[in-house]
Amino acid sequence: MRTKDQGTLDAILKFVNKYYQKNRVAPTITDVAEGVGVARSTTHRYLQELSERGVLNYDRGILSAPESAKMKTAYVSAPLVGSIQCGSPEEEQEYVEEYVSLPVSMFGKGEFYILRAKGDSMVDAGIEEDDLLVIERNCPADVGDIVVALDANGQNTLKRYTGYDENKGCYLLAYENEAKYPGKVIKVKSFTVQGVARHVLKTL
């Protein structure tokens, strides 16, 4: 029995995957042969081999696509709702610019929204002007989290929550730009966590 070339096996399986994902039906032997650039007889033998390995179901025709081609990526929809000041708190009107589909495999499950960063107070945390921030809402904030904080005056800002100062009776929201704002923190008597920053999306 002739040894099957692994590269050709991989190329055929890749073609079948892509074909199924695009057309939602399995390709014919002729489709595969032309798509991969091998003879029909060779295609037949290699499809038999893939079937014997349990990768796809083949019997004189591809009866079903590989399970890997049928896998559906789960997404969550997150609205892009404007900008957030990475600096002194300010009022920001929320409006939906567009909805973005985030794959669960990368971002996890949760209730997310996206904000565009403004200002330079969080650069040490890797957040720069016009970066997109994936924010999880309706979740508790732990000390050390970067949060969207709404103060008692209805103004919001993006800062690192560093805890509660018992002596001064206030919460601490820290800047992350030691070169420009060394040791600077915002002290508030109370604030509402509108979300916790989970991911930063940026252009390289």
N, C-alpha and C positions, 0 to 999 in steps of 0.2 A: 504494500500500500504506500502510495506516495505521501510524503510528509507535507502537511498543509503549511503554507506560509502565514505566519502570524500577522504580518502586515496586511495581507489581503483579507484575512478574517476580520481584522479590526476595521478595515476600510468598508467592507460589506456591511458590518453591523452598524457602523456610523451612518452609512447611507440610508439603511432601513430606518434607523431612528429619526433622522432628519426628514425623510420622506413622510413618515407617519405623522410627525409633529406638524408638518406643513399641510398635509392633505387629509389627515385623520383616517386614512385607509392604508393597508399594507401595499407595497409596490409589487409589480409582477417581476418574474425572473428577467424579462427583457429590460425593464426599468433599471434593475440592479446591475445587469451586465453593462448597459450603456452608461450608467452613472458612475460605475467604478472603473470601467474600461477594460473588462476581461470578457472572455468568451462565455457564451451561455452554458456550455458544458462545464466549464470551470466554475461558473457561478452555481450551477446545480450541485456540484460536489461540495463546494464550500458551505452552501446553505444546509446540506445534509450534515456536515460536520458541526455547524452551529446548533442544529436541532439536536444532535446526539449529546452535545454539551449542555443542553437544556436552556440555551440562551434565547432561542425563538422556536416557534412551532412550524415545522416545514414538512410537507408531504406532497411533492409535485406542485408546489405552490406555497407561498407564505400564507399560512392560515391565520396567523395573528402576529402583530408586531411585538417586539421585545417589551417586557414589562418596563424597562427603563424608559422606553418611548412613551409609555402611557402615564408615567408619573406626572401629576399635576402640581406645579409649584403654587403654594398658598401665598396669598398676598393680603395685606391690610391696606386700606385706603387712608391716607393722611392729608389733610388740607394744608396748603401753604397759606398762612394767614398774616402775612406782612412781616414787620421787623420788630426786633427787641433791642433796646439800648444797652450796650455793654459799657455802662458808665453811670452817671447820676440818674436816679429814677425820673421817668417822664411818662406822661400819658401816651398811650398808643391805641389808636382805633383798630379793632380787628376786622378784617374783611378777607374773604377767601379769594386768592388769586387763581388757584388751580388745585386739583387733587392729584396726589402722587401715590403710585402703587409701590409699596415696600414689601419685598419678599420676606416671609416669616423666617426662612432659613437664615437670613442675615440679621434681621432686626428683632426677631422674636414676636410673640403675641402681646398685644397691648393696645391701648387707645392712644394713638399718636397724633401730633400735629407738627408742622414745620414752621420755623421762624428764620428770618434772615438777620444775621448779626450786624449790628451797627456799633461803631466805637472801637476803642483799643484797650479796654480795661481787662480783657481776658486772654491776651495773647500768650501768656505763659501756660495757659491750659490748652493751647493749640487752636483757639478761636479767634479768627481775624475778621476784618470788615468784609461783609457780603458772603461769609460762609453760611451754609444752611444747617440749621440745628434741628435734629429730630428730638422732639420733646414728648415724654410720656406723661399724660395727665392722669388725674385720679389715682395717684400713688403716694405713699408717704415719703418724706425726704429724710435722709440720714445725714448726720454731720459729715461734711466732706463732699456732699453732692453739689453739683452746679444746678441751681434752681432758677426758675422764672418766679420772681418774688413780687407780689402785689402788696404795697404798703397801705397803711390806714388812710392815706390821702388819695387812693385810687391810682397811684403811679407804679409802674413796674420796671424791673431791671433784671439783668442776668448776672448773678454773682454766685460765689461759692459760699454755701452755708457752713459756717464754722462753729456754730453752737450758741449757747446762752451765757451771758456774763451775769453771774449771780450778784456780784457786787454792784454793778451799775443797773441791773434790772432791764437788760435789753438783749435783743438777738443781734448776731454779728453776721454781716454779709460782706465777704472779703473780695477785693480786687485781685486780679492775677496778672499784674504787670509791675514787677518790682523795679524795673529800670525807670519807669515814669511815675508810678504811684507807690513808692516803697511803704509797705505796712499799712496801706489805707484800707479802712473798713467803713461800711455804712452801719450805723447803730439804730435799730428800730425797736419800738416797744412791742409791736406786733406786725405780723405780715402773713399773707396767705400764699401757700405754695400753689402756683398755677400749673406747675409741671416740673419734671426733672429731666435735664439734658442727658440723652443716652448716646447720641452719635453726632459727629460733625461731618458734613459733606462739603468738599471743597474741590476747586479746580487746581490741578497741578501745573 
